Amino acid sequence: MVLDLVLIGLAITLYPLPIMAFVLVLSSPGGVWKGLAFILAWLACLVAVIAAVLLLTGGEPPAPRSPPSTAALAVKLAIGVSLVLYGEHRRRRRRSATPMDRGRSASDEAEPASRVHQASVWSAAGLAVLLQPWGMVAAAASTVVEADLAHGATYLALLAFCILASASLLTMELLMVFTPTRAQRLLTGLRSWLAAHQDQAIVAICLFLGITLAGKAIFQLTS
């Protein structure tokens, strides 16, 4: 369970779409407070999903080969396959896109970026919920089914997952609080890099995590 949560947490924290939105939120007027609202809403989603799963399981992992255990593995397999298909779709779309299409895509992003820049604190919180990579969060939920709350280490693993899945956001927020001038330079550079490499990053993350989850689920279902 722990290794799966680490991989999923890394994928969530490195996923480009929420990072790009968070950069825009932090760069807007009152960005620190908007960023805090974004992070709190982001964490609330993760905690709510974990709590819901633990309530369903009672904090005890289902017996191997039992219907709940098999169902959780089937869900993980479906999510893994979906991530692979989505990553491949993004890869093929990028390869077939012409320079004109890419330029049009960049211009299409300008208006949403402007709206994010003008967002309120509540809008920033709503944006965090909207941009949560729910497929990956669902994969985490199917993994948390294995959690055994009888062991104290389980609580630490779940807490570490929430922190890891939010690490990129927390880092940017702390930089903006303690070194705002440097943070602005770094965020500007990060935004430029994401604008140029966002698709490649999405493809790499989705393919790696999808293959890993699907492969492990198939192994556990057939062994």
C-alpha positions as CSV (number, residue, x, y, z in Angstrom):
1,M,0.0,0.0,0.0
2,V,2.7,2.5,1.0
3,L,4.6,2.2,-2.3
4,D,1.4,2.7,-4.3
5,L,0.5,5.8,-2.3
6,V,4.0,7.2,-2.8
7,L,3.7,6.8,-6.6
8,I,0.2,8.2,-6.7
9,G,1.1,11.1,-4.4
10,L,4.1,12.0,-6.6
11,A,1.9,11.8,-9.7
12,I,-0.7,14.1,-8.2
13,T,1.8,16.7,-6.9
14,L,3.6,16.8,-10.2
15,Y,0.5,16.9,-12.4
16,P,0.9,20.1,-14.5
17,L,-2.7,21.4,-14.7
18,P,-3.3,22.2,-11.0
19,I,0.3,23.5,-10.8
20,M,-0.3,25.9,-13.7
21,A,-3.5,27.2,-12.1
22,F,-1.8,27.6,-8.7
23,V,1.0,29.6,-10.3
24,L,-1.6,31.9,-11.7
25,V,-3.5,32.1,-8.4
26,L,-0.3,33.0,-6.5
27,S,0.7,35.6,-9.1
28,S,-2.6,37.5,-8.7
29,P,-3.3,40.3,-6.2
30,G,-3.7,38.8,-2.8
31,G,-2.2,35.6,-4.1
32,V,-0.9,34.3,-0.7
33,W,-4.4,34.2,0.7
34,K,-5.9,32.8,-2.5
35,G,-3.1,30.2,-2.5
36,L,-3.9,29.2,1.1
37,A,-7.6,28.8,0.2
38,F,-6.6,26.6,-2.8
39,I,-4.4,24.4,-0.6
40,L,-7.0,24.0,2.1
41,A,-9.6,23.0,-0.4
42,W,-7.2,20.6,-2.1
43,L,-6.3,18.9,1.2
44,A,-10.0,18.8,2.2
45,C,-10.7,16.8,-1.0
46,L,-7.9,14.3,-0.2
47,V,-8.9,13.9,3.4
48,A,-12.6,13.5,2.5
49,V,-11.9,10.7,0.1
50,I,-9.6,8.9,2.5
51,A,-12.2,9.3,5.3
52,A,-15.0,8.0,3.1
53,V,-13.0,4.9,2.2
54,L,-12.0,4.2,5.8
55,L,-15.7,4.5,6.9
56,L,-16.7,2.0,4.3
57,T,-14.0,-0.5,5.3
58,G,-14.1,0.2,9.1
59,G,-10.4,0.7,9.1
60,E,-9.8,-3.0,8.3
61,P,-8.5,-4.3,5.0
62,P,-10.7,-6.9,3.3
63,A,-9.6,-10.5,3.2
64,P,-7.6,-11.4,0.1
65,R,-9.7,-12.8,-2.7
66,S,-12.9,-11.5,-1.0
67,P,-15.4,-9.6,-3.2
68,P,-14.4,-6.1,-1.7
69,S,-10.7,-6.9,-2.3
70,T,-11.3,-8.1,-5.8
71,A,-13.5,-5.0,-6.6
72,A,-10.8,-2.6,-5.3
73,L,-8.2,-4.3,-7.6
74,A,-10.6,-4.2,-10.5
75,V,-11.1,-0.5,-9.9
76,K,-7.4,0.1,-9.8
77,L,-6.9,-1.9,-13.0
78,A,-9.6,0.2,-14.7
79,I,-8.1,3.4,-13.6
80,G,-4.6,2.3,-14.7
81,V,-5.9,1.4,-18.2
82,S,-7.8,4.7,-18.4
83,L,-4.6,6.6,-17.5
84,V,-2.7,4.8,-20.2
85,L,-5.3,5.4,-22.8
86,Y,-5.5,9.1,-21.8
87,G,-1.8,9.5,-21.9
88,E,-1.6,7.8,-25.3
89,H,-4.4,10.1,-26.6
90,R,-2.6,13.2,-25.5
91,R,0.6,11.9,-27.1
92,R,-1.0,11.2,-30.4
93,R,-2.9,14.5,-30.4
94,R,0.3,16.4,-29.8
95,R,2.2,14.5,-32.5
96,S,-0.6,15.3,-35.1
97,A,-0.9,19.0,-34.0
98,T,0.5,21.6,-36.4
99,P,2.4,24.7,-35.2
100,M,-0.8,26.7,-36.0
101,D,-2.9,24.4,-33.8
102,R,-0.4,24.8,-30.9
103,G,-0.5,28.6,-31.3
104,R,-4.3,28.5,-31.3
105,S,-4.2,26.4,-28.1
106,A,-1.9,28.9,-26.4
107,S,-4.2,31.8,-27.3
108,D,-7.2,29.8,-26.1
109,E,-5.6,29.5,-22.7
110,A,-5.2,33.3,-22.3
111,E,-8.8,34.0,-21.4
112,P,-9.0,31.3,-18.7
113,A,-5.7,32.6,-17.3
114,S,-7.1,36.0,-17.1
115,R,-10.1,34.7,-15.2
116,V,-7.9,32.9,-12.7
117,H,-5.8,36.1,-12.2
118,Q,-9.0,37.9,-11.2
119,A,-10.4,35.0,-9.0
120,S,-11.6,35.6,-5.5
121,V,-10.5,33.5,-2.5
122,W,-13.6,31.4,-2.8
123,S,-13.1,30.9,-6.5
124,A,-9.5,29.8,-5.8
125,A,-10.9,27.2,-3.4
126,G,-13.4,26.0,-6.0
127,L,-10.7,25.8,-8.6
128,A,-8.7,23.4,-6.4
129,V,-11.7,21.1,-6.3
130,L,-12.3,21.4,-10.0
131,L,-8.7,20.7,-11.0
132,Q,-8.0,17.9,-8.5
133,P,-6.8,14.9,-10.7
134,W,-9.8,12.8,-9.6
135,G,-8.7,9.7,-11.5
136,M,-5.5,9.6,-9.5
137,V,-7.4,10.4,-6.3
138,A,-9.7,7.5,-7.1
139,A,-6.6,5.3,-7.6
140,A,-5.4,6.4,-4.1
141,A,-8.9,5.5,-2.7
142,S,-8.7,2.0,-4.2
143,T,-5.3,1.7,-2.4
144,V,-6.5,3.0,0.9
145,V,-9.0,0.1,1.0
146,E,-5.9,-1.9,2.1
147,A,-5.3,0.4,5.1
148,D,-5.3,-1.2,8.6
149,L,-5.9,1.4,11.3
150,A,-4.9,-1.1,14.0
151,H,-1.3,-0.1,13.1
152,G,0.0,3.4,14.0
153,A,2.2,3.4,10.9
154,T,-0.9,3.4,8.7
155,Y,-1.9,6.9,10.0
156,L,1.6,8.1,9.2
157,A,1.4,6.7,5.7
158,L,-1.9,8.4,5.0
159,L,-0.7,11.7,6.4
160,A,2.5,11.4,4.3
161,F,0.4,10.8,1.2
162,C,-1.7,13.9,1.8
163,I,1.5,16.0,2.3
164,L,3.3,14.5,-0.7
165,A,0.2,15.0,-2.9
166,S,0.3,18.7,-1.9
167,A,4.0,19.2,-1.8
168,S,4.4,21.2,-4.9
169,L,1.6,23.6,-3.8
170,L,2.9,23.9,-0.3
171,T,6.5,24.6,-1.6
172,M,5.3,27.4,-3.8
173,E,3.1,28.9,-1.1
174,L,5.9,28.9,1.4
175,L,8.3,30.5,-1.1
176,M,5.7,33.2,-1.8
177,V,5.3,33.9,1.9
178,F,9.0,34.0,2.9
179,T,10.8,35.1,-0.3
180,P,8.2,36.8,-2.5
181,T,10.6,38.5,-4.9
182,R,12.5,35.3,-5.6
183,A,9.2,33.3,-5.7
184,Q,7.8,35.6,-8.4
185,R,10.9,34.9,-10.6
186,L,10.7,31.2,-10.0
187,L,6.9,31.1,-10.7
188,T,7.4,33.1,-14.0
189,G,10.0,30.6,-15.1
190,L,7.8,27.6,-14.0
191,R,4.9,29.0,-15.9
192,S,6.9,29.4,-19.1
193,W,8.3,25.9,-18.8
194,L,4.8,24.4,-18.2
195,A,3.4,26.3,-21.2
196,A,6.1,24.6,-23.4
197,H,6.2,21.2,-21.8
198,Q,2.8,20.6,-20.2
199,D,1.6,18.0,-22.7
200,Q,4.8,16.0,-22.4
201,A,4.6,16.0,-18.6
202,I,1.0,14.9,-18.7
203,V,1.8,12.0,-21.1
204,A,4.8,10.8,-19.0
205,I,2.9,10.9,-15.7
206,C,-0.2,9.2,-17.0
207,L,1.6,6.5,-18.9
208,F,4.0,5.7,-16.0
209,L,1.4,5.7,-13.3
210,G,-1.2,3.9,-15.5
211,I,1.2,1.1,-16.5
212,T,2.3,0.7,-12.9
213,L,-1.2,0.5,-11.4
214,A,-2.5,-1.8,-14.1
215,G,0.4,-4.1,-14.0
216,K,0.3,-4.5,-10.2
217,A,-3.5,-5.0,-10.3
218,I,-3.2,-7.7,-13.0
219,F,-0.5,-9.5,-11.0
220,Q,-2.6,-9.5,-7.8
221,L,-5.7,-10.6,-9.6
222,T,-4.1,-13.5,-11.3
223,S,-1.6,-14.7,-8.6
